[in-house]
Structure formats: C-alpha cells, structure tokens
C-alpha cells in the first residue's frame, strides 16, 4: 500500500512545475511550512550574479596531515574554484563570445583559524570590482563543526581573473561592468587594480633566477632545505581551454613550501600566510612543471619560503622553458601540543641569499604573522 502511495506522489510531482519547493524538507518547528527560502529552479541571469557563490565541502582524511589539520593547499584550491565559478559566470552574463575566467593573481591570504577533518568548509565568493579586462573576487572560507553547529572564519582572500576566449586562448575579452552601491567602491577598486597590476609586472621582472641543487649542504642553509617537485600536467588538472587550474598550481606550491619548512625545522609545520601569488603565464596540458622552493628568511617564530613554478612544454619544440608562477609562503613550527616553537635561524651563504634574506625581513616587518593550524 505504501509503495502505491509513493508512486502516486511521484506522478503528481512529475506533472507539477519544476521548482525547488517540492523537494524541500518541512521544518520540524513549522510542519506546515518549508524550512528553506523559496527559490525557483529556473533563475534569471541577474539573480545568479547578484547572489554570492557558496560551495560547501566536508573535509576528509586525504585533505589533511597526520595531525588532522587541513592542508593550506587544499583550502587554496577550494578558494580558487569558487572564484573561477563566479567570475566565469559573470563574464558570460551578456550575449557575445563565450569565455572562461583564468586566474591571474591572488593577494595576500592569511590562515586565521584551524580547520580539521570532519568539519564542513563553506566557501563564498563575491565580485567586488571589474576593470575592462579583469575581475576582482573576494572569497571567504568558514568552517563548521556539524556536531555542534559552531562556525568560524578561517580564510579571506582576494583573487583577480581575466576572461579568455573559448575560440582563441590568447584573446582576452572585455568584462561586463558591475553596478556599485557607492561611487567610492569603484574608486577604491580602481586603486587596488592599479596596485596589483604594477606589482605583477615588478615580480615578473625579478623572477629570472632558478633553484640549483647543491651537494652535501650544511644544516640550516638555504641549500639544505630547498626542494623541488616535478609534475606532468594531465587532463584532470586543466580547464576547458586545456590549461592548468590556478587552484591545482597553488596546491602543488603549498606542498613544496611545506616540504622546505619541514626539512628546515624537522617539526610539525603549518601554513601561516601566503603572500601574493602571481601567475605570469598559462601552463598547457602535457607540460612538465617544476615547482621549486627555497628558504629566504627566518624570524624567531616564522619562516618565509619562495616558491617558483617553471613550465617545460616537452611536446612543443618551438617553446622554451618559462616561469609560470611565483609566491612567498610563511610557515610556523608547532609542538605536538600545537604551541609555537622557535625556528632554527637560516644561515645565508651567498650574496644572493643574503639579499633575499634582507628582502624577506622587510616583508616580515610589514605584516604581522599569526600562527594557525593548517599544514
């Protein structure tokens, strides 16, 4: 009899208009009402653009280290995915040539609070500024303990995207403008745009060097902890264009930076912050990328690691190896109880290493490093 009732209900639902209303659970406090806000299944383009993109995901063991702390690279990848969704959606909001948004830069990102296995990450993204050819996206990450309902902010990040044509990947399309509630918002956004554009160019100019291996290095030197990872870019790493997702690159960069920090300290290390990540050029499917990391600076409680990404198009003899991305990661050392430990002081040997050490000291003095619990 129950099966017959269910079948009748399903046929009735099939004849009714397709809205989310029929699929929503009823609230136990209000049995006669639905507990979710009303929203039709078919929405207008403007409705989609005005509401921030929110993506929930539960943290699993393969997202974390042995202590159960979620890797910083895992969170960076989720941040980029949310940014790519909302910026691509916006760039295709008007009739015209279709495109996909490619990540150009990530501003400084601090890891404010720990996230652990079993918690749910809520990643929300919202467009805050558009120029003629770029989109600024603000992304927030909240962690939720689904047993207690407790939520806390773990990350805030600002990302910049450019729309690339699906017909010609070297063609950057124009971005549909956004409507600002205050004129000051547009002026402030324009200042941020000009600042990041200038810094991207300066970073590209000074990124000509490479990390060279050294035989039998001494402990606490740059050569002792420097590390590299080689990765063949496959289809699962790529966008519709056949280029690597920015989030995939950032996850690999964080992995290498973590290895450098662990080799230097030989303790449990965690990500405290990531300085601006600049994407200088696209990485094609089939490329072999080398992600290299080296220690540049240490204070009493933190260490800075420079990470460089070089791409080698092995299937294309016409193009040489090139610098694809670069960034600085800051790590801290923790005891088994989660308390901060002193960091062994780096011993710079060459003139270049001493110069990078002083530059790192300047970056450290300009920002307050707060220990977190992301690995």
C-alpha positions in Angstrom: 0.0 0.0 0.0 2.9 2.4 0.9 4.5 1.7 -2.5 1.3 2.6 -4.2 1.1 5.9 -2.3 4.7 6.8 -3.1 4.1 6.1 -6.8 1.0 8.4 -6.9 3.0 11.1 -5.2 5.8 10.8 -7.7 3.4 11.0 -10.6 1.9 14.1 -9.1 5.2 15.8 -8.7 6.1 15.0 -12.3 3.0 16.9 -13.5 3.8 20.0 -11.5 6.1 22.9 -12.5 9.8 22.3 -11.8 10.6 24.3 -8.7 12.8 23.5 -5.7 9.7 23.9 -3.5 8.6 20.3 -4.0 12.0 19.0 -2.9 12.4 20.9 0.3 12.1 19.3 3.7 9.5 20.7 6.1 10.7 22.4 9.2 10.0 20.5 12.5 9.2 23.8 14.2 6.7 24.7 11.4 5.3 21.5 9.9 3.1 23.4 7.5 6.0 25.4 6.0 9.2 24.7 4.2 12.4 25.4 6.1 14.3 26.7 3.1 13.9 30.0 1.4 11.7 30.0 -1.7 13.8 29.8 -4.9 12.6 28.7 -8.3 14.6 26.1 -10.2 14.9 28.3 -13.3 16.5 31.6 -12.4 17.3 34.7 -14.4 20.9 35.6 -15.1 20.8 38.7 -12.9 19.6 36.6 -10.0 22.6 34.3 -10.3 25.0 37.2 -10.5 23.7 39.2 -7.5 24.0 36.3 -5.1 27.4 35.2 -3.9 28.6 31.7 -5.0 28.6 29.4 -1.9 30.2 25.9 -2.1 30.1 23.5 1.0 32.5 20.6 1.2 33.3 18.2 4.1 37.0 17.7 5.0 38.3 14.2 4.6 41.4 12.4 5.8 43.2 12.9 2.4 42.7 16.7 2.8 44.8 16.9 6.0 48.1 16.0 7.5 48.8 13.3 10.1 47.6 15.6 12.9 44.2 16.1 11.3 44.8 19.7 10.2 43.6 20.5 6.7 46.4 21.4 4.3 46.7 25.0 3.3 47.0 23.9 -0.4 43.6 22.2 -0.1 42.0 25.4 1.1 43.7 27.5 -1.6 42.3 25.1 -4.2 38.8 25.5 -2.9 39.2 29.3 -2.9 40.3 29.3 -6.5 37.4 27.0 -7.6 34.8 29.3 -6.1 36.5 32.4 -7.6 36.6 30.8 -11.1 32.9 29.8 -10.9 31.6 33.3 -10.1 33.9 35.2 -12.4 33.3 32.9 -15.4 29.6 33.1 -14.7 29.8 36.9 -14.7 32.0 37.2 -17.8 29.4 35.2 -19.8 26.4 37.1 -18.5 25.9 39.1 -21.7 25.4 37.9 -25.2 28.7 37.6 -27.1 31.8 35.5 -27.4 32.0 32.8 -24.7 34.9 32.6 -22.3 36.4 31.1 -19.2 38.0 33.1 -16.4 41.7 32.4 -15.8 43.4 33.2 -12.5 46.0 36.0 -12.8 46.8 36.8 -9.2 45.9 36.0 -5.6 46.5 38.7 -3.0 48.0 38.0 0.4 46.0 35.3 2.2 46.2 34.7 6.0 45.1 31.5 7.6 43.1 32.8 10.5 41.8 29.7 12.2 42.3 25.9 12.1 40.1 23.5 10.0 40.1 19.8 10.8 38.9 16.5 9.4 35.1 16.1 9.6 34.4 19.8 9.5 32.5 21.4 6.6 34.1 24.2 4.6 31.8 26.9 3.3 33.5 28.8 0.6 31.7 32.0 -0.5 32.7 34.3 -3.4 31.5 37.7 -4.5 32.6 40.1 -7.2 33.9 43.4 -5.8 35.3 45.2 -8.8 35.7 44.9 -12.6 38.0 46.7 -15.0 37.8 46.4 -18.7 39.7 43.1 -18.8 39.7 41.8 -15.2 37.5 40.7 -12.3 38.3 41.1 -8.6 36.7 38.4 -6.5 36.5 38.3 -2.7 36.4 34.8 -1.2 35.7 33.9 2.4 36.1 30.4 4.0 34.1 29.4 7.0 34.5 26.1 8.9 31.5 24.4 10.5 31.5 21.8 13.2 28.5 19.8 12.1 28.1 18.2 15.6 27.9 21.5 17.5 26.9 23.9 14.7 29.9 26.2 15.6 31.2 28.2 12.7 34.3 30.3 12.4 36.2 32.3 9.7 39.3 30.6 8.5 40.4 32.5 5.4 39.8 35.7 3.5 41.3 36.1 0.0 41.2 38.4 -3.0 41.7 37.0 -6.5 42.0 38.5 -9.9 40.7 36.8 -13.1 40.9 37.6 -16.8 38.3 36.2 -19.3 39.9 34.2 -22.1 38.0 33.4 -25.3 37.0 29.8 -25.8 37.8 30.2 -29.5 41.3 31.8 -29.0 43.0 31.3 -25.7 45.4 34.2 -26.3 42.5 36.7 -26.7 41.4 38.5 -23.6 37.7 39.6 -23.7 36.0 42.6 -22.2 34.4 42.2 -18.8 30.7 43.2 -18.3 30.6 46.1 -15.7 29.1 45.7 -12.3 26.8 48.2 -10.6 28.2 49.7 -7.4 26.1 50.8 -4.5 28.5 53.7 -3.7 30.8 55.6 -6.0 33.6 55.1 -3.5 33.6 51.4 -4.1 34.5 51.8 -7.7 37.3 54.3 -6.9 38.7 52.0 -4.2 38.6 49.1 -6.6 40.4 51.0 -9.3 43.2 51.8 -6.8 43.5 48.1 -5.9 43.6 47.2 -9.6 46.4 49.6 -10.4 48.4 48.5 -7.4 48.2 44.8 -8.2 49.0 45.4 -11.9 52.2 47.2 -11.0 53.3 44.6 -8.5 52.7 41.8 -11.0 55.0 43.4 -13.5 57.7 44.0 -11.0 57.5 40.4 -9.7 57.8 39.1 -13.3 60.9 41.2 -13.9 62.8 39.8 -10.9 61.9 36.2 -11.4 64.6 35.2 -13.8 66.7 33.0 -11.4 66.3 29.3 -10.8 66.9 27.0 -7.8 70.1 25.0 -8.3 70.8 21.8 -6.3 73.9 21.7 -4.0 75.9 18.6 -3.0 76.3 17.9 0.7 74.8 21.1 2.1 75.2 22.1 5.7 72.2 22.1 8.1 70.2 25.4 8.4 71.5 26.7 5.0 69.3 27.5 2.0 70.6 24.6 0.1 69.9 22.1 2.9 66.1 22.5 2.8 65.4 23.6 -0.8 63.1 21.1 -2.6 61.6 20.5 -6.0 58.6 18.6 -7.3 58.1 17.6 -10.9 54.5 17.1 -12.2 53.2 16.1 -15.6 50.1 18.1 -16.4 47.2 15.9 -17.3 43.5 16.4 -18.4 42.2 16.4 -14.8 44.4 19.3 -13.9 43.1 21.5 -16.7 40.2 23.9 -17.6 38.1 23.8 -20.7 41.0 25.5 -22.5 43.4 22.7 -21.7 45.4 24.9 -19.2 46.1 24.2 -15.6 43.6 25.3 -13.0 45.1 28.0 -10.7 44.0 26.0 -7.7 46.0 23.0 -8.8 49.1 25.1 -9.1 48.6 26.7 -5.7 48.1 23.3 -4.1 51.4 22.0 -5.5 53.2 25.2 -4.5 52.0 24.8 -0.9 53.1 21.2 -0.8 56.6 22.1 -1.9 56.8 25.0 0.6 55.7 22.6 3.4 58.5 20.2 2.5 61.1 23.0 2.7 59.8 24.2 6.1 59.7 20.6 7.4 63.3 19.9 6.3 64.5 23.1 8.0 62.7 22.7 11.3 62.2 18.9 11.5 58.9 19.5 13.4 55.2 19.9 12.7 54.9 22.9 10.4 51.8 24.8 9.4 50.9 27.5 6.9 50.5 30.9 8.5 50.0 33.0 5.3 50.6 33.3 1.6 51.9 36.4 0.1 50.6 37.5 -3.3 50.7 34.6 -5.9 51.4 35.9 -9.4 50.5 33.8 -12.4 52.8 35.1 -15.2 51.8 32.7 -18.0 49.5 29.8 -18.8 50.5 26.2 -18.4 49.3 23.9 -21.1 48.2 20.3 -20.8 51.1 18.0 -21.5 53.7 20.3 -20.0 56.1 19.2 -17.3 56.1 21.7 -14.5 58.9 22.0 -11.9 57.8 23.6 -8.6 60.9 24.7 -6.6 61.0 26.1 -3.1 63.8 27.7 -1.0 64.0 29.3 2.4 64.5 33.1 2.1 64.1 34.3 5.7 63.5 33.2 9.3 62.5 35.1 12.3 62.2 33.7 15.8 58.8 32.2 15.2 58.3 32.1 11.4 60.0 31.2 8.1 59.5 32.5 4.6 59.7 30.2 1.6 59.9 31.4 -2.0 58.2 29.1 -4.5 58.8 29.2 -8.2 56.9 27.3 -10.9 58.6 26.7 -14.3 56.8 25.0 -17.2 58.6 22.9 -19.9 56.4 22.2 -23.0 58.1 18.9 -23.8 55.7 18.2 -26.7 56.3 21.6 -28.3 59.8 22.2 -29.5 59.0 25.7 -30.6 58.6 27.0 -27.0 61.3 27.0 -24.3 61.0 26.6 -20.6 59.4 29.6 -18.9 58.4 31.0 -15.5 54.7 30.4 -14.9 54.0 31.4 -11.3 55.8 32.6 -8.1 54.9 33.4 -4.5 56.1 33.6 -0.9 54.7 31.2 1.8 55.1 31.8 5.5 55.2 28.9 7.9 55.4 28.4 11.6 56.7 25.5 13.7 54.4 23.8 16.2 54.9 21.3 19.0 52.8 18.2 19.4 50.5 20.2 21.7 50.0 22.9 19.0 52.2 25.5 20.6 54.6 27.7 18.7 58.2 26.6 18.7 61.4 28.7 17.9 62.5 28.4 14.3 66.2 27.4 13.6 67.8 30.5 12.2 68.7 30.4 8.5 72.3 30.8 7.5 72.6 32.6 4.2 75.9 31.9 2.4 76.0 33.6 -0.9 75.4 37.3 -1.7 72.1 36.5 -3.4 70.9 34.6 -0.4 71.9 37.5 1.9 70.0 39.9 -0.3 66.9 37.7 -0.3 67.1 37.4 3.5 67.0 41.2 3.9 64.1 41.4 1.4 62.3 38.8 3.4 62.9 40.7 6.6 61.3 43.7 5.1 58.2 41.7 4.1 58.0 40.2 7.6 58.2 43.7 9.2 55.3 44.9 7.1 52.9 42.1 8.2 52.0 40.5 11.5 52.3 36.7 11.2 49.7 34.9 13.2 50.3 31.1 13.7 47.5 28.9 12.5 47.0 25.2 12.3 47.0 24.5 8.6 49.6 22.2 7.1 
